[in-house]
């Protein structure tokens, strides 16, 4: 959700399935084995931003290595910019993404932004069939230029029939899309993007626990849908209320160590970079983001 209109949607996490380790290259960090992520410097932290001038404040040791802006990400040279094909057809900035790929400094292209959500909530509003029909035309041109693809970023509002759109949402939307012809491999994705927003009235630490529970469960569901171990990118996540620096700081101090310890979490970027800065400097949430490992 680029816009805040629908951030009151609560995530409901269910169950704690057994963890599955990533198959692939790993390294040891302290007492934990973590993914040898292809993010610069092996740093999974990223920034979801609108204001490229503001995020320069976050360019420091311990902070993010990559960034995206729901578009071509051409304006953040301090970070590895990851472009996004935001929606289908004319909603995908093909020229901007190709310009980004021409620079040779990005190995990935993010797929559709919340196709399971309405446009007034920042979603690209595509049924599973519409997204299936458009995906190859929109995304394969980038993969054929050497970019790896991230499957559409879905909300954590998981239901068979959303009251917001009239069709599936969350992991149910993803399952319907990915198995449209019972061939999930046809999408050529190397990672899956997940989003999550919290629950009003709970502490940052308690919302952190809900986030961990949901992402753990969602990871296992994604693997089951695709029939293989999938890298997970968590490209939007935040506790509620949005903008409460204290709640966000407590939340980040709770979840970042866990995210760094999961071999299958390849990259993550909280919502959003602007909430980590106040009055031209890092606020408490920004310090939590930078300093927590």
C-alpha positions, 0 to 999 in steps of 0.5 A: 500500500503506497497510500495510507488510506487502508492501513487499518487492515489488520493481519490475522496470523494463524498457526505456527508451522514447522520452520523450513531451512533454505536450500542454498548458500548460507553464512554464519553470523554470530550463533545463526546461519543466515542467507547469503543474500545478494543484497549489497554487503549481505545486508537484507535491510531496505527502504520503501520511500517516496522522498529520495532527498530524505532517505540520504539521511539513512545512508550510513553504516548498519542501515539499508543496502537497497531501496525501492519507490513503487516505480523505477527507483532511478533517484536513490544512488546511495542504495541499490535501487530495485524497480517495480512494475507496479501494475498491469499494462500502462501501470508498468513503467516499462521505459523507466525500468529499462532505463534502470536495467540499462545502468546495470546496477540492479539484478531484480524487478519487483512485480505488481503491487498488491493486485489483491487490493483496491486502488484507493488503498494503493493496490493495483486491483487485478483479479488472479485471471487478469494478473495471469493474463498480463504477467508474461507481457509485462514481466518476461521482457525484463527477465529476458534482459537478465533481471530476476523477478519477484512475484506480486506483493500481496497483502496479509488480508487473506480471504476468498472474497474480499469486501474491498474488491469482490475477489480473493486477497492475500495468500488465497489470491496468490494461490489462485494466480500461481496455480491458474494452469497448475504450473507455478514455475511458468511465472519465472519468479525467484522470490515472493513479496509479502506485506503485513500491517498490524493491529491497533491498540497493541504494543510494538513488541506484541505486534512484532510477535504477530508479524513473526507468526504471520510471516513464518506461516506465510513462508510455508504456504508460499513454498507449498503453493510453488512446490519449492523453497522460495526466497521471501521479500517483505517489502511493506510491513509496519505496526499500527498506528502508522507514524507512531515512532515509539511503537515502530521503534519497539516493533523494529527492535523485536522483528529485525533480529528474527528477520536477519536469522531466517535463511529464507528471508532475502530482503525486507523494507519496513513501511516506510523510510519517511517514518524513520526520520524526523526534523532532518535526523534519525528518530528513535525508529530510525535508530532502531532500524540502523542499530538493530542486528 
